[in-house]
Amino acid sequence: MTIKLVDIRSARTSLEAHVGQTILDTALAAEIPYPHGCRSGRCGSCKSRLIEGEVELLQHSRFALTDEERADGLILACRALPMTDTAVAWLGSDDGAAVQPPRRLNGTVTRIEDLTHDIKLVRIATEDGPSLPFAAGQYAQVGFDGLPARSYSMANRHGDGGLEFHIRRVEGGLTSHHVHSVLKAGNKATLEYPMGSSYLRQHHSGPILCIAGGSGLAPVKAIVETALAHGMKQPIHLYFGIRSERDLYLVEHFQTLAKWHSNLSFTPVLSETQSRYHRIGLVTQAVEKDLLDLDGWKAYVAGPPAMVDAAMEATFARGLRKADLHADAFFTPE
């Protein structure tokens, strides 16, 4: 028998999983709003309890799921291949927020401009009514002109009249090449959102650490702006890691926010060049030097997988609890 039955207790539904299909893929294909983030075993957002049955766990980060957690019956739905009929339940949100099911909408590009030499700002207005509610830090699957849809994080707060994305040019990438070379205002787009669980926890009252790498600044921008707009008064430390000065963007924007809000600090860190105006080195090294005790903090991390892994290691070494780290690894699509 190649088809396995997956009983998702949290959704009160049972689904059929085909060969090679993970529990998360099975749920998302059936439009079940299963909590998830990176979909690659790195963030731990889809951590679930295996109630019955057996699964094969594909390769995953040790931070996303420890050996102790595996021994305690936890799995990552995005890396779990059912070997028998199974029953699972995802873990509850630590913010008490309901998971919003993603929906498909059509949109129109209303604005496109250069942010850096390889990142475009793309603004899209939905055509089927107002944009759907989303939490700061979530992402959408965005498609243009029949090309493969890609995951891009919303860079704006919900309710400001559309969706803003920061799209980096990927060498050999069909969709990003189209965005950087062909896309114009007035072009059509398809959207499926909201997705992802690396979003702002507004009930948290302790300090906040944000670490962004490259276009990972997009979801972090939404998180910081939403926290400030909602009157969150705790210290917010934003570290922005890039290679060189030509990769910097929105510096004046965040410097201005920091002037208006005394609880916000903004620190760009350049890894591959000297600078008279900014810190030099790896962004995670700057965090380690500045912040010695992260117990009781929330951390939001977005950017390349290597940076996310380094940030996980650095913050856990400084006392951050695993449940208080929310990561979004930006994988380059094949």
N, C-alpha and C positions, 0 to 999 in steps of 0.2 A: 504493500500500500504506500503510494508516494505522497498522498495528500494527508496532512495532519490537521486535527481539529484544535484550534486555539480558543480557549474560553477566557475572554478578557473580563474579569470580574468587575473592574472599575467602571466599565461601560455596559455591563450586563448584556453582553452579546457574545456569540460564538462564531468564529470565522474559520474558513479553510485556508491553510497555508500550503503552498506548492513547494516543490523541491527548490532549494536555494533561496527561498523567501524568508527573511527574518520576521520575527514577531512584529517589529515596528513597521516594516514594509507591508505586511499583511493588514495591519490596522489602518495605515494611511491610505492604502488602496481602497479600503471600504469607507473612507472618509470619517474614520474614528479620530477624534482630536487627541491622539496619544501624546503626552508631553515628550518633547524631544528637543535637541539642539543641533549638534554637529553631524549626527547620523553616521559617525565613523568611530565611535568608541573612545572619544577623548574628553567629553565634557561631563558625562554622568547624568545628564538631564532626563534620560529615559530609564533611569534605574528603577527596577521593578522587583517584586517578590515572586519567585517561582513557587506556586502553591502545590501543583501536581505536575508529574511528567518529567521528562528529561530534555535538555537542550544542549547543542554544541555552541560554545562561545567562541566566536572568531576573535582575532587579535584586537586588543584594546589597551588603552593607557592604564597603568597601575594606579593613577590618580582617580580615574573615572570609576574603577571598581577594584578594591583591594582584595587580597586573598582571604582576609578575614570576613569581608562582606560576602564573598562567594561561598565561604563555608557556612555562613549564616543564612544562605538561601536566596541571596540577591543576584540579579542578572542585569545586563544591559539589553534592552529590547532591540536596539539597533544592531546588535552583534549576536543575537540568539537565534539559532536555527533549530526549530522543533525536531526532535528525533522520535518523539512519541506524541500522542495527544497530550496537550498541556493546559494548565490553568495558571494565569498570571494576574497580578494587580499592580498598577503603577503606584509609586509612593505619592503621598499627598503633598500639595504645594505648601511651602513654608510661609506663604504670604496670604493664604486663604482666598486666593483669587481663582475664579472659575476659568478653565481653559476655554478660550473662544475657538470654535471650529473654523478652519479656513474655508473661504469661499472663492469662487472664480469670478472675476470682473473684467470688463474691458476698460481700456484707458486710452488717453491721448497725451502724447508728449507736449508739454507746454513750455519747457525751457531746457536748454542744454548749453553748458559752458565749461571752460577749462578750469579745474582747480589746481592741477599740477601738470607736469609734462606727460603724465600717464594716468591721470584720474579725471574723469568727467563728472560734473554734476548733471543729473537728469531728473527733471521734475515731471511727474505724471498726474493728470487729473482723471478720476474715474468717470466713466460715462453712464453708469447704471445707478446714479444717485450719489449721495455723500459717501466718502470713503469709510470703510469699515473701522470699528474701534480696534486699536492695537495697543499693546504695551510698549513702552520705550525700551528698545533693545531687540525687538523682534524683527523678522525678515519676511520677504515675499519671494515667490518664484515669479520671475519676470521674463516674458518672451516678446521678441520683436520680429515681425515679418516672417513667421514660420520657422525661425531659427530655434535651436534648443533653449529652453527656458533655463535661467540660472538663478541662484539664490543671492539676493542683494538685501542688505539691511536698510530699514527706514532710518533716515538721518534726521528726521524732523519729529516734532511732537504731534500727536493725533489732534486733529481739529483745526489745523492751520491752513486748510484748503488744498489738500493734495498729498502726494507722496514724493519724498526726496530721496534719491539714491546717489551714492558715490561709486562709480564704476571704473575699476582699474583695467587698463589694457593688459591682456595676457598674451604672451607670445604664442602664436598658433591658435588662439581662441577665436572661434567663429563669431560668437555673440559679442564679445568685447571689441573685436575688430570692426564689426558692424556699427556698434555704438560710437566708436571713435572716428570712423571714416565715412559713414553713410547716414546715420540717424539725424533727423531734423525735427524741429518743432512742427507739430501737426501730424507726425507719424503715429500709427496705432500701436498699442501694446496690450498684452494679456497679463493679468495679475492673479495670483493665488496667494492669499494671506488671511490672517496673520499666522506665522509659524515661529517656533523656537521658544525656549523657556529661559534664556539668559536675559531676563527683563528686570527692570527696576522693581525692587521690593519696597513699596512705599510705607509699609508698616515698620520698617527698620528705623531705629532711632540712633544707632551708633554711627561712628565715622564710616566714610565710603572711600574706597580706592578704585580708581579707573585706570586701566592700562590699555592703550591702543597702539597697534602697529599698522602703519600705512593707512589703507582705506578702512581698517578696523576702527578708525575715528568715527565713522558714520553712526553705528549703534551707540557708541559711547557719547557722542554729541547729543543724541536723543535722550539718553539717560541723564546726563548732566543738566540739560535744559529743562527737562521735565521735573527733576528733583528741585531745581531752583524755583521754577514757576509754581510748584505746589507748596512752596514755603518750607522745605526741609532745611533746617538750620545747622545740622551737624557738619563737621569738617568734611569737605570733598576734595580729594587729591587726584588730579588728572595728570598722568604721565603719557606723553606722546612720543613713541619711538619711531624714528625714520633713519634712512641711510645718510642723506646729505641735505643741504639747505633747499635744494630744488624740489625735495619731496615734502617740504613743509607746506601746510595750508591751514587756513582759518586761525592763524596765530593771533592776529589782531582781534578777531571775534572773541576768542577765549580770554585774551588779556583784558578786553573791555568787560566781559562778564565778571572776571575776577576783581575788577575795580568796583563794580556795582554790588558784588556779593563778597563780603569779607571772609566767608567760610569756604570759598573756592580758591584753590591754588592750581596753577597750570605750569607744567614743566616739560618742554620739548627736550628730547635727548637724541643726539646724532651719533650714529655708530661707525660711520666710515669716512669722516672728514673732520677737519678742525673748524672751529667757529669762535668768533669773538663774542658772540651774543648768547650761545646756548651751551648746555652741558654736552659732554662727549662720553661715549661708551655705550654699553648695552642698557636698554631701558630698565631691565630687571635689576641690573647692578645699582642703578640710581635709586630704585625702590628699596633695595636692601640697605643701602647706605643711609637713607633718610628715615625709614620707618622700622623701628626695632621690635615693636610689639603690635601685632595685628589681631590679637584676641578681642572679639566683640565687634570687629569690622565686617563690612560687606565688600567684596571685591568683584568687579566686572571687568572681564578681559576679552579683547577681540583683536584678531590679527592672524598672522601666519602661524601654522601649527607649531613650529619650533619655538616661537616666542610664547605661545600659550603654554607649552610644556614648561619652559623656563620660568614663566610667571607662576605657574602652579607650584613648582618646587620652591621658588623663592618665598612665596607668601605662606605656604605651609610651614616652612622653616622658621617663619616669624610668628607662628602661633595662630594663623588663620584656620578656622574650622572648615572642614571639607564642605559642609552644608552651606557655608557662607561664601563660597566661590562660584561664580556663574560665568562660564566661558563659552566663547563662540569662535571656533577655529575656522579660518578662511581657507578652505582647500581649493587649490587650482583645479578646475574641471579638466578631465581628459579630453 
